[in-house]
Amino acid sequence: MIRSMTGFGRCETVINGREITVEIKSVNHRYFEFSCRTPRSYGFLDDKLKNYVNSRVSRGKIDMLVSIGASDEEPCDVTVNHQLVSGYINAFDEISKKYGIPNDVSAVSLSRFPDVFTVHKAPEDEDQITADVLSAAKIAVDAFVAMRETEGEKMKEDILSRANTILSVVGEIEERSPQTVAEYEQRLMERIKQTLAENDVKVDEQRVLTEVAVFADKVAVAEETVRLRSHFDQLSKFLEYDEPVGRKIDFIIQEMNRESNTIGSKVQDAILAHKVVDIKSEIEKIREQVQNIE
């Protein structure tokens, strides 16, 4: 099943008394590019999360946001910097006496100043936190991958629909191409007969046949249409793979463009020229879709 490179997933849960939120989203990118934002003291999670996501996703510019709340069971001690508090009190007392204003300092007002309190938390178990966060990340990534697969299925349907349209036009070109040779022979014979009739000279039919043969070889597109059909067969097979195929399909699209350009350079008929334009237009639309395939 092909996947889109755009997706979103989120998990918000409580594990071991700790609130954990994981969000993941991605956009198109040629390679795998991962960016993770974790709380300041949890940087040890970055590489583990990157390795996990990379095991599930091969391409895309991926952003992950991790939020980790404090555990209800974590012991926490708060201590007072008494030396600093004493300094603040003395400073307020000095201001009050010097300027004759009330000294209405309180414990609450003092608590608002920086570094008055120091919070001491017990060392956290990194292995346990890693396991908890990865558990939440799995749920988010599952939703993320599911969205990419859903979008990928829609893209597959669109690509196959356009491929069928192109193959139908290719069939029309194959049917029309021999007619252009016959029409060219007829026009050539009429011009030659008209010109030679004025001079009472017989038509050299062998020369005419040689000229028609040269023209037929020049405008023949059978090889190109056969290769074009072969490319579409490969495209259909790639769309059924269970592995990332975006780069392979991108290469196939380049080959399709090359064949359609060659056909366009060969055709000498306005009807065929318009059909080639239709083919190139559909191939371009497929190419735009392929840019978003993992």
N, C-alpha and C positions, 0 to 999 in steps of 0.2 A: 504493500500500500504506500503510495507516494504521500509526502507530507509537505504542507506549506511551511515557509520559514517564519511566518508571523503567528503569534499565539500569545495566550495569557493564561496564567493559573494562579490560584491563591489558596492558602490554607491558614485558618485562624483556629488555634486549639489550645488546650491546657494540658500539659504533660508534667507529671510529678510536681504539681502545684505551681508550675511556671507558665505564664502566658507566652505563647510563641506564635508569631505571624510570619509567613513566608509568601512573598509575591514574586512571580517570574514572568517576564514578557520578552518578546524578541521581534526583530525586524530583519530584513534581508541583509545578507553579508556573504562575501565570497568564501570566507573561511569561518571557523569557530572562534568567536570572540566573546569572552565572558567577563562581566563586571559584577562585583558583589559588594553590597553595602551592609555591614554588620555593626552592632554597637561597638563602641571604642575598645572595650576590654575583651572582645570576642573575635579578634583578628585571626586566631588559630583555626577558625571555621572556614575561612576563605578557600584554601586549597582543597579541603575535603568536599566542600560544596561544588567547586569547579570540576573536580574529578567525577563526582556523582552525575552532574548534569551532562558532562561530556560523554559519559557512558550511555546516556539516553538520547543525546542530540549530537549531530555531527556538523551542522552548519547553522549560521545565523549570528547576529549580534544580540547577545543575551544579557539582560539586566536582571539581577535578583536583589530583593530588599528583604532583610531579616530583622525582625524586632523581637527582643527577648525581655520579658518582664522578670521582676524579682520573684523568687520562690517564696511561698508562704511559710515554708519550713526552715528557711535559712536564718540562723541566728545573726543578730545585728546589734552592735554596741555603739552608742553615741557618747562621746566624751566632750567635755567643755575645756576650752583653752582659757584657764583662769587668769593666766598672766596677761593675755590679750584683753579679756573682759575688764580686768583691773585698770589697764591702760586707758580703755575707752571711758570708764567711770571717772577717772581722774581728769581726763580731757574735758568731759562734759562739765565737771565741777568747776574747772578753771574758766571755761567759757561763761558759765552762769555768774561767777563772782566778778569777772572782769567787765562784763557788759550788763550786769544787773538784770538778767532775765531768768525766769523760772527754770529750774533743773528738773524736768519731768521725765527723765530717763526711766525706762522700765525694762524688766527682763525680756518682754516681747520685742521691744525696740532694739535692744542689744542683740537679740538672736538674728536680726536681719543683716547684721554686718558680716562680711566675709571671714571665714576661718574661725568663727566663734565655736562652731561645732565641728567635730571630726567623726565621720561615720566609718566604723570598722566592720567589715564583713568577713566571715570565715572563708578560707580558700575554697573555690568551687571545684567540683569534680569535672575536669575537662572532658573526660571520656563519656560521662553520663550526659553532659550538655550536648556533646557532638551527636550522640545517639538520638537524643530527643529532637534536636533540630533537623537531623537527617530524616527522622520519621515524619516530621511535618513537611519537609521539603519533598519527600516522595509523593505525598498527597497533592501538593501544588504542581509538581512536575507531571504527575499522571493527568491532571486536568489540562495542563499546558499541552502535552503531547496529543491528548484527545482532540483538542481544538485544532491543532495543526493537521491531524489526520482528517478531520471533517472538512476543513478547507481544501486539503489536498484532493479529496474525493470529488469535490465540486470542480476543481481545476482539471482533474482527469477527464471528467465528462465534457467540459468545454473544449479541451484539446482534441479529444477523439471526434467530437462533432465537427470541429474545423478541419481535422484531418480527412474525414469522409467527404467534406465539401471539396477539398483540394483534389482528392483522388477522382471525384466525379468530373472536375474540370480537366484533369489530366486525361481522362478517358475521352473527353470531347476533343482535346488537342490531338490525341492519337488517331481519332476518327477523321478529323479535319485535315491533318497534315498531308496524307496522300492526295486529297482533293486539290490542294494548292498546287501540287506538281502537275496534275492533269490540266488544271486551269491555266497554268503557265505555258504548258505545251500548246494548248489551244490558242492562247493569245499570240504565242510566238509564230505558230503556223499561219495565223491570219495576217499578221504583220508582214511576214516574209512573202506570202502569196500576193498580198496587195502591192508590195514593193516590186516583186519580180514580174508581176503581170504587166506593169507599166513598161517593162523593158523586154517583154516576151522571152523570159528565161525560165527554165524549169526549176522546181524546188529540189534541192539536194537533201533528201529525207535523212540520209545518214548524218549529215552535219547537224540537222535539227535534233535527231535522237541523241547525238553527243552532247549538244548544248543542254538538252533537257536532263540528261544523266548528271551533268556537272551541277545543274541547279538542284536536282533532287538530293545529291550528296551534300550540298551546301546547306540545305534547309532541313535535312533529316534530324529528327529529335528522338528517335526510338531509343538510343542508348541512354539519353538523359532521362526520359520518362521511366525506363526500366529501373535506373538507379534511384530515381525519386520514389518509385513504389517500394523499392527495397528499404530505403530509409524510413518510410512510414511503417513497414513491417517491424523494423527494429524499434521504432518509437513505441508501437503498441506493446511489444515485449517488455521494454523498459518500464512502462507504466504499470506492469503487473508485478514488478520486483518488490521484495520486502526490505530492500536496503536503499540507502540514499542514492539517487540516480540523477540529480539535478545537473551535475557537470557533464555526464554522458549525454543526456538529452540536449544540453546546450550545444555540444559538438555536433550532434545529428542535425540540429536546426541550422547550423552553419553550412553543413553539407547540402541541405535542402535549398538554402539560399543560393549556393553556388550553382546547383543544377538548374534552378529556375532562371538565374541570370544567363546561363548558357543558352537555354531554350529561347529566352527573350532576344538574345543577340542573333539567333538563327532564323527566327520566323520572319517571313516577308509578307505576311498577310495581316490586315488590320483586325480581322476577327480573332485570330490567334494572339495577336499582340495584346488585345483587351483581356483575353483569358489568362495570359501570363501575368498581367497586372493584378488580376483577381487572386491568382495563386500567391504572388508575393505579398499581397495585403493580408491574406489569411496566415501565411507563415510568420509575418511580423507580429500578428496578434498572438500566435502560439509562443513566439520568442518572448514576448512580454510576460506571458503566464509562467514560462519556464524559469524566468529570473527569480521567481518566488518559490521554486521547488527545492527542497532540501537535497 
